[in-house]
């Protein structure tokens, strides 16, 4: 469970004082959590399948990166253009969530 990421997400939501900015920060945090879930899913998939070659592992990693970046970019654009969310709050929450994901990984080791 990404504890640091959840704490940072809640802190970024409370940082923005208006309801609109708070909802935008929540949306950005959710995008970060989706990215985290996809990373965990692909990592667990590679760990379970011990019989894959190194070349297949690199291919799976490349597909994972491309898929995750496409999802993050599309969800961000949907939030900004379709929902009309506050871009500043959305991006700050998303980036701080992604950075805190790295902190979670460092603290787990």
Phi and psi in radians as a Rosetta constraint file:
Dihedral C 1 N 2 CA 2 C 2 CIRCULARHARMONIC -1.357 0.35
Dihedral N 2 CA 2 C 2 N 3 CIRCULARHARMONIC 1.476 0.35
Dihedral C 2 N 3 CA 3 C 3 CIRCULARHARMONIC -1.172 0.35
Dihedral N 3 CA 3 C 3 N 4 CIRCULARHARMONIC -0.830 0.35
Dihedral C 3 N 4 CA 4 C 4 CIRCULARHARMONIC -1.107 0.35
Dihedral N 4 CA 4 C 4 N 5 CIRCULARHARMONIC -0.690 0.35
Dihedral C 4 N 5 CA 5 C 5 CIRCULARHARMONIC -1.116 0.35
Dihedral N 5 CA 5 C 5 N 6 CIRCULARHARMONIC -0.708 0.35
Dihedral C 5 N 6 CA 6 C 6 CIRCULARHARMONIC -1.167 0.35
Dihedral N 6 CA 6 C 6 N 7 CIRCULARHARMONIC -0.705 0.35
Dihedral C 6 N 7 CA 7 C 7 CIRCULARHARMONIC -1.124 0.35
Dihedral N 7 CA 7 C 7 N 8 CIRCULARHARMONIC -0.766 0.35
Dihedral C 7 N 8 CA 8 C 8 CIRCULARHARMONIC -1.150 0.35
Dihedral N 8 CA 8 C 8 N 9 CIRCULARHARMONIC -0.667 0.35
Dihedral C 8 N 9 CA 9 C 9 CIRCULARHARMONIC -1.096 0.35
Dihedral N 9 CA 9 C 9 N 10 CIRCULARHARMONIC -0.794 0.35
Dihedral C 9 N 10 CA 10 C 10 CIRCULARHARMONIC -1.146 0.35
Dihedral N 10 CA 10 C 10 N 11 CIRCULARHARMONIC -0.633 0.35
Dihedral C 10 N 11 CA 11 C 11 CIRCULARHARMONIC -1.152 0.35
Dihedral N 11 CA 11 C 11 N 12 CIRCULARHARMONIC -0.689 0.35
Dihedral C 11 N 12 CA 12 C 12 CIRCULARHARMONIC -1.226 0.35
Dihedral N 12 CA 12 C 12 N 13 CIRCULARHARMONIC -0.551 0.35
Dihedral C 12 N 13 CA 13 C 13 CIRCULARHARMONIC -1.171 0.35
Dihedral N 13 CA 13 C 13 N 14 CIRCULARHARMONIC -0.763 0.35
Dihedral C 13 N 14 CA 14 C 14 CIRCULARHARMONIC -1.284 0.35
Dihedral N 14 CA 14 C 14 N 15 CIRCULARHARMONIC -0.397 0.35
Dihedral C 14 N 15 CA 15 C 15 CIRCULARHARMONIC -1.108 0.35
Dihedral N 15 CA 15 C 15 N 16 CIRCULARHARMONIC -0.711 0.35
Dihedral C 15 N 16 CA 16 C 16 CIRCULARHARMONIC -1.457 0.35
Dihedral N 16 CA 16 C 16 N 17 CIRCULARHARMONIC 2.086 0.35
Dihedral C 16 N 17 CA 17 C 17 CIRCULARHARMONIC -1.409 0.35
Dihedral N 17 CA 17 C 17 N 18 CIRCULARHARMONIC -0.402 0.35
Dihedral C 17 N 18 CA 18 C 18 CIRCULARHARMONIC -1.555 0.35
Dihedral N 18 CA 18 C 18 N 19 CIRCULARHARMONIC 2.755 0.35
Dihedral C 18 N 19 CA 19 C 19 CIRCULARHARMONIC -1.122 0.35
Dihedral N 19 CA 19 C 19 N 20 CIRCULARHARMONIC -0.759 0.35
Dihedral C 19 N 20 CA 20 C 20 CIRCULARHARMONIC -1.063 0.35
Dihedral N 20 CA 20 C 20 N 21 CIRCULARHARMONIC -0.795 0.35
Dihedral C 20 N 21 CA 21 C 21 CIRCULARHARMONIC -1.202 0.35
Dihedral N 21 CA 21 C 21 N 22 CIRCULARHARMONIC -0.612 0.35
Dihedral C 21 N 22 CA 22 C 22 CIRCULARHARMONIC -1.130 0.35
Dihedral N 22 CA 22 C 22 N 23 CIRCULARHARMONIC -0.703 0.35
Dihedral C 22 N 23 CA 23 C 23 CIRCULARHARMONIC -1.168 0.35
Dihedral N 23 CA 23 C 23 N 24 CIRCULARHARMONIC -0.678 0.35
Dihedral C 23 N 24 CA 24 C 24 CIRCULARHARMONIC -1.109 0.35
Dihedral N 24 CA 24 C 24 N 25 CIRCULARHARMONIC -0.725 0.35
Dihedral C 24 N 25 CA 25 C 25 CIRCULARHARMONIC -1.149 0.35
Dihedral N 25 CA 25 C 25 N 26 CIRCULARHARMONIC -0.662 0.35
Dihedral C 25 N 26 CA 26 C 26 CIRCULARHARMONIC -1.094 0.35
Dihedral N 26 CA 26 C 26 N 27 CIRCULARHARMONIC -0.775 0.35
Dihedral C 26 N 27 CA 27 C 27 CIRCULARHARMONIC -1.067 0.35
Dihedral N 27 CA 27 C 27 N 28 CIRCULARHARMONIC -0.763 0.35
Dihedral C 27 N 28 CA 28 C 28 CIRCULARHARMONIC -1.094 0.35
Dihedral N 28 CA 28 C 28 N 29 CIRCULARHARMONIC -0.684 0.35
Dihedral C 28 N 29 CA 29 C 29 CIRCULARHARMONIC -1.148 0.35
Dihedral N 29 CA 29 C 29 N 30 CIRCULARHARMONIC -0.658 0.35
Dihedral C 29 N 30 CA 30 C 30 CIRCULARHARMONIC -1.155 0.35
Dihedral N 30 CA 30 C 30 N 31 CIRCULARHARMONIC -0.659 0.35
Dihedral C 30 N 31 CA 31 C 31 CIRCULARHARMONIC -1.066 0.35
Dihedral N 31 CA 31 C 31 N 32 CIRCULARHARMONIC -0.744 0.35
Dihedral C 31 N 32 CA 32 C 32 CIRCULARHARMONIC -1.088 0.35
Dihedral N 32 CA 32 C 32 N 33 CIRCULARHARMONIC -0.684 0.35
Dihedral C 32 N 33 CA 33 C 33 CIRCULARHARMONIC -1.190 0.35
Dihedral N 33 CA 33 C 33 N 34 CIRCULARHARMONIC -0.628 0.35
Dihedral C 33 N 34 CA 34 C 34 CIRCULARHARMONIC -1.103 0.35
Dihedral N 34 CA 34 C 34 N 35 CIRCULARHARMONIC -0.741 0.35
Dihedral C 34 N 35 CA 35 C 35 CIRCULARHARMONIC -1.067 0.35
Dihedral N 35 CA 35 C 35 N 36 CIRCULARHARMONIC -0.740 0.35
Dihedral C 35 N 36 CA 36 C 36 CIRCULARHARMONIC -1.092 0.35
Dihedral N 36 CA 36 C 36 N 37 CIRCULARHARMONIC -0.756 0.35
Dihedral C 36 N 37 CA 37 C 37 CIRCULARHARMONIC -1.102 0.35
Dihedral N 37 CA 37 C 37 N 38 CIRCULARHARMONIC -0.676 0.35
Dihedral C 37 N 38 CA 38 C 38 CIRCULARHARMONIC -1.189 0.35
Dihedral N 38 CA 38 C 38 N 39 CIRCULARHARMONIC -0.668 0.35
Dihedral C 38 N 39 CA 39 C 39 CIRCULARHARMONIC -1.098 0.35
Dihedral N 39 CA 39 C 39 N 40 CIRCULARHARMONIC -0.809 0.35
Dihedral C 39 N 40 CA 40 C 40 CIRCULARHARMONIC -1.077 0.35
Dihedral N 40 CA 40 C 40 N 41 CIRCULARHARMONIC -0.699 0.35
Dihedral C 40 N 41 CA 41 C 41 CIRCULARHARMONIC -1.100 0.35
Dihedral N 41 CA 41 C 41 N 42 CIRCULARHARMONIC -0.814 0.35
Dihedral C 41 N 42 CA 42 C 42 CIRCULARHARMONIC -1.228 0.35
Dihedral N 42 CA 42 C 42 N 43 CIRCULARHARMONIC -0.625 0.35
Dihedral C 42 N 43 CA 43 C 43 CIRCULARHARMONIC -1.133 0.35
Dihedral N 43 CA 43 C 43 N 44 CIRCULARHARMONIC -0.794 0.35
Dihedral C 43 N 44 CA 44 C 44 CIRCULARHARMONIC -1.139 0.35
Dihedral N 44 CA 44 C 44 N 45 CIRCULARHARMONIC -0.597 0.35
Dihedral C 44 N 45 CA 45 C 45 CIRCULARHARMONIC -1.139 0.35
Dihedral N 45 CA 45 C 45 N 46 CIRCULARHARMONIC -0.708 0.35
Dihedral C 45 N 46 CA 46 C 46 CIRCULARHARMONIC -1.245 0.35
Dihedral N 46 CA 46 C 46 N 47 CIRCULARHARMONIC -0.604 0.35
Dihedral C 46 N 47 CA 47 C 47 CIRCULARHARMONIC -1.204 0.35
Dihedral N 47 CA 47 C 47 N 48 CIRCULARHARMONIC -0.686 0.35
Dihedral C 47 N 48 CA 48 C 48 CIRCULARHARMONIC -1.187 0.35
Dihedral N 48 CA 48 C 48 N 49 CIRCULARHARMONIC -0.613 0.35
Dihedral C 48 N 49 CA 49 C 49 CIRCULARHARMONIC -1.668 0.35
Dihedral N 49 CA 49 C 49 N 50 CIRCULARHARMONIC 1.532 0.35
Dihedral C 49 N 50 CA 50 C 50 CIRCULARHARMONIC -1.308 0.35
Dihedral N 50 CA 50 C 50 N 51 CIRCULARHARMONIC -0.367 0.35
Dihedral C 50 N 51 CA 51 C 51 CIRCULARHARMONIC -1.420 0.35
Dihedral N 51 CA 51 C 51 N 52 CIRCULARHARMONIC -0.017 0.35
Dihedral C 51 N 52 CA 52 C 52 CIRCULARHARMONIC -1.338 0.35
Dihedral N 52 CA 52 C 52 N 53 CIRCULARHARMONIC 2.609 0.35
Dihedral C 52 N 53 CA 53 C 53 CIRCULARHARMONIC -1.403 0.35
Dihedral N 53 CA 53 C 53 N 54 CIRCULARHARMONIC 2.956 0.35
Dihedral C 53 N 54 CA 54 C 54 CIRCULARHARMONIC -1.133 0.35
Dihedral N 54 CA 54 C 54 N 55 CIRCULARHARMONIC -0.654 0.35
Dihedral C 54 N 55 CA 55 C 55 CIRCULARHARMONIC -1.140 0.35
Dihedral N 55 CA 55 C 55 N 56 CIRCULARHARMONIC -0.715 0.35
Dihedral C 55 N 56 CA 56 C 56 CIRCULARHARMONIC -1.178 0.35
Dihedral N 56 CA 56 C 56 N 57 CIRCULARHARMONIC -0.622 0.35
Dihedral C 56 N 57 CA 57 C 57 CIRCULARHARMONIC -1.106 0.35
Dihedral N 57 CA 57 C 57 N 58 CIRCULARHARMONIC -0.727 0.35
Dihedral C 57 N 58 CA 58 C 58 CIRCULARHARMONIC -1.156 0.35
Dihedral N 58 CA 58 C 58 N 59 CIRCULARHARMONIC -0.686 0.35
Dihedral C 58 N 59 CA 59 C 59 CIRCULARHARMONIC -1.097 0.35
Dihedral N 59 CA 59 C 59 N 60 CIRCULARHARMONIC -0.744 0.35
Dihedral C 59 N 60 CA 60 C 60 CIRCULARHARMONIC -1.111 0.35
Dihedral N 60 CA 60 C 60 N 61 CIRCULARHARMONIC -0.672 0.35
Dihedral C 60 N 61 CA 61 C 61 CIRCULARHARMONIC -1.141 0.35
Dihedral N 61 CA 61 C 61 N 62 CIRCULARHARMONIC -0.747 0.35
Dihedral C 61 N 62 CA 62 C 62 CIRCULARHARMONIC -1.109 0.35
Dihedral N 62 CA 62 C 62 N 63 CIRCULARHARMONIC -0.755 0.35
Dihedral C 62 N 63 CA 63 C 63 CIRCULARHARMONIC -1.105 0.35
Dihedral N 63 CA 63 C 63 N 64 CIRCULARHARMONIC -0.687 0.35
Dihedral C 63 N 64 CA 64 C 64 CIRCULARHARMONIC -1.086 0.35
Dihedral N 64 CA 64 C 64 N 65 CIRCULARHARMONIC -0.784 0.35
Dihedral C 64 N 65 CA 65 C 65 CIRCULARHARMONIC -1.121 0.35
Dihedral N 65 CA 65 C 65 N 66 CIRCULARHARMONIC -0.800 0.35
Dihedral C 65 N 66 CA 66 C 66 CIRCULARHARMONIC -1.093 0.35
Dihedral N 66 CA 66 C 66 N 67 CIRCULARHARMONIC -0.768 0.35
Dihedral C 66 N 67 CA 67 C 67 CIRCULARHARMONIC -1.125 0.35
Dihedral N 67 CA 67 C 67 N 68 CIRCULARHARMONIC -0.773 0.35
Dihedral C 67 N 68 CA 68 C 68 CIRCULARHARMONIC -1.153 0.35
Dihedral N 68 CA 68 C 68 N 69 CIRCULARHARMONIC -0.716 0.35
Dihedral C 68 N 69 CA 69 C 69 CIRCULARHARMONIC -1.166 0.35
Dihedral N 69 CA 69 C 69 N 70 CIRCULARHARMONIC -0.664 0.35
Dihedral C 69 N 70 CA 70 C 70 CIRCULARHARMONIC -1.113 0.35
Dihedral N 70 CA 70 C 70 N 71 CIRCULARHARMONIC -0.707 0.35
Dihedral C 70 N 71 CA 71 C 71 CIRCULARHARMONIC -1.178 0.35
Dihedral N 71 CA 71 C 71 N 72 CIRCULARHARMONIC -0.779 0.35
Dihedral C 71 N 72 CA 72 C 72 CIRCULARHARMONIC -1.087 0.35
Dihedral N 72 CA 72 C 72 N 73 CIRCULARHARMONIC -0.799 0.35
Dihedral C 72 N 73 CA 73 C 73 CIRCULARHARMONIC -1.147 0.35
Dihedral N 73 CA 73 C 73 N 74 CIRCULARHARMONIC -0.775 0.35
Dihedral C 73 N 74 CA 74 C 74 CIRCULARHARMONIC -1.167 0.35
Dihedral N 74 CA 74 C 74 N 75 CIRCULARHARMONIC -0.711 0.35
Dihedral C 74 N 75 CA 75 C 75 CIRCULARHARMONIC -1.157 0.35
Dihedral N 75 CA 75 C 75 N 76 CIRCULARHARMONIC -0.641 0.35
Dihedral C 75 N 76 CA 76 C 76 CIRCULARHARMONIC -1.138 0.35
Dihedral N 76 CA 76 C 76 N 77 CIRCULARHARMONIC -0.786 0.35
Dihedral C 76 N 77 CA 77 C 77 CIRCULARHARMONIC -1.162 0.35
Dihedral N 77 CA 77 C 77 N 78 CIRCULARHARMONIC -0.655 0.35
Dihedral C 77 N 78 CA 78 C 78 CIRCULARHARMONIC -1.095 0.35
Dihedral N 78 CA 78 C 78 N 79 CIRCULARHARMONIC -0.767 0.35
Dihedral C 78 N 79 CA 79 C 79 CIRCULARHARMONIC -1.086 0.35
Dihedral N 79 CA 79 C 79 N 80 CIRCULARHARMONIC -0.701 0.35
Dihedral C 79 N 80 CA 80 C 80 CIRCULARHARMONIC -1.338 0.35
Dihedral N 80 CA 80 C 80 N 81 CIRCULARHARMONIC -0.866 0.35
Dihedral C 80 N 81 CA 81 C 81 CIRCULARHARMONIC -1.494 0.35
Dihedral N 81 CA 81 C 81 N 82 CIRCULARHARMONIC -0.744 0.35
Dihedral C 81 N 82 CA 82 C 82 CIRCULARHARMONIC -1.411 0.35
Dihedral N 82 CA 82 C 82 N 83 CIRCULARHARMONIC -0.787 0.35
Dihedral C 82 N 83 CA 83 C 83 CIRCULARHARMONIC -1.579 0.35
Dihedral N 83 CA 83 C 83 N 84 CIRCULARHARMONIC -0.257 0.35
Dihedral C 83 N 84 CA 84 C 84 CIRCULARHARMONIC 1.173 0.35
Dihedral N 84 CA 84 C 84 N 85 CIRCULARHARMONIC 0.638 0.35
Dihedral C 84 N 85 CA 85 C 85 CIRCULARHARMONIC -1.335 0.35
Dihedral N 85 CA 85 C 85 N 86 CIRCULARHARMONIC 2.788 0.35
Dihedral C 85 N 86 CA 86 C 86 CIRCULARHARMONIC -1.195 0.35
Dihedral N 86 CA 86 C 86 N 87 CIRCULARHARMONIC 2.027 0.35
Dihedral C 86 N 87 CA 87 C 87 CIRCULARHARMONIC -1.124 0.35
Dihedral N 87 CA 87 C 87 N 88 CIRCULARHARMONIC -0.699 0.35
Dihedral C 87 N 88 CA 88 C 88 CIRCULARHARMONIC -1.080 0.35
Dihedral N 88 CA 88 C 88 N 89 CIRCULARHARMONIC -0.854 0.35
Dihedral C 88 N 89 CA 89 C 89 CIRCULARHARMONIC -1.152 0.35
Dihedral N 89 CA 89 C 89 N 90 CIRCULARHARMONIC -0.706 0.35
Dihedral C 89 N 90 CA 90 C 90 CIRCULARHARMONIC -1.093 0.35
Dihedral N 90 CA 90 C 90 N 91 CIRCULARHARMONIC -0.847 0.35
Dihedral C 90 N 91 CA 91 C 91 CIRCULARHARMONIC -1.209 0.35
Dihedral N 91 CA 91 C 91 N 92 CIRCULARHARMONIC -0.730 0.35
Dihedral C 91 N 92 CA 92 C 92 CIRCULARHARMONIC -1.083 0.35
Dihedral N 92 CA 92 C 92 N 93 CIRCULARHARMONIC -0.762 0.35
Dihedral C 92 N 93 CA 93 C 93 CIRCULARHARMONIC -1.171 0.35
Dihedral N 93 CA 93 C 93 N 94 CIRCULARHARMONIC -0.711 0.35
Dihedral C 93 N 94 CA 94 C 94 CIRCULARHARMONIC -1.111 0.35
Dihedral N 94 CA 94 C 94 N 95 CIRCULARHARMONIC -0.856 0.35
Dihedral C 94 N 95 CA 95 C 95 CIRCULARHARMONIC -1.159 0.35
Dihedral N 95 CA 95 C 95 N 96 CIRCULARHARMONIC -0.750 0.35
Dihedral C 95 N 96 CA 96 C 96 CIRCULARHARMONIC -1.146 0.35
Dihedral N 96 CA 96 C 96 N 97 CIRCULARHARMONIC -0.570 0.35
Dihedral C 96 N 97 CA 97 C 97 CIRCULARHARMONIC -1.171 0.35
Dihedral N 97 CA 97 C 97 N 98 CIRCULARHARMONIC -0.689 0.35
Dihedral C 97 N 98 CA 98 C 98 CIRCULARHARMONIC -1.215 0.35
Dihedral N 98 CA 98 C 98 N 99 CIRCULARHARMONIC -0.655 0.35
Dihedral C 98 N 99 CA 99 C 99 CIRCULARHARMONIC -1.174 0.35
Dihedral N 99 CA 99 C 99 N 100 CIRCULARHARMONIC -0.717 0.35
Dihedral C 99 N 100 CA 100 C 100 CIRCULARHARMONIC -1.210 0.35
Dihedral N 100 CA 100 C 100 N 101 CIRCULARHARMONIC -0.430 0.35
Dihedral C 100 N 101 CA 101 C 101 CIRCULARHARMONIC -1.061 0.35
Dihedral N 101 CA 101 C 101 N 102 CIRCULARHARMONIC -0.742 0.35
Dihedral C 101 N 102 CA 102 C 102 CIRCULARHARMONIC -1.101 0.35
Dihedral N 102 CA 102 C 102 N 103 CIRCULARHARMONIC -0.691 0.35
Dihedral C 102 N 103 CA 103 C 103 CIRCULARHARMONIC -1.091 0.35
Dihedral N 103 CA 103 C 103 N 104 CIRCULARHARMONIC -0.699 0.35
Dihedral C 103 N 104 CA 104 C 104 CIRCULARHARMONIC -1.015 0.35
Dihedral N 104 CA 104 C 104 N 105 CIRCULARHARMONIC -0.781 0.35
Dihedral C 104 N 105 CA 105 C 105 CIRCULARHARMONIC -1.143 0.35
Dihedral N 105 CA 105 C 105 N 106 CIRCULARHARMONIC -0.688 0.35
Dihedral C 105 N 106 CA 106 C 106 CIRCULARHARMONIC -1.180 0.35
Dihedral N 106 CA 106 C 106 N 107 CIRCULARHARMONIC -0.723 0.35
Dihedral C 106 N 107 CA 107 C 107 CIRCULARHARMONIC -1.260 0.35
Dihedral N 107 CA 107 C 107 N 108 CIRCULARHARMONIC -0.400 0.35
Dihedral C 107 N 108 CA 108 C 108 CIRCULARHARMONIC -1.302 0.35
Dihedral N 108 CA 108 C 108 N 109 CIRCULARHARMONIC -0.419 0.35
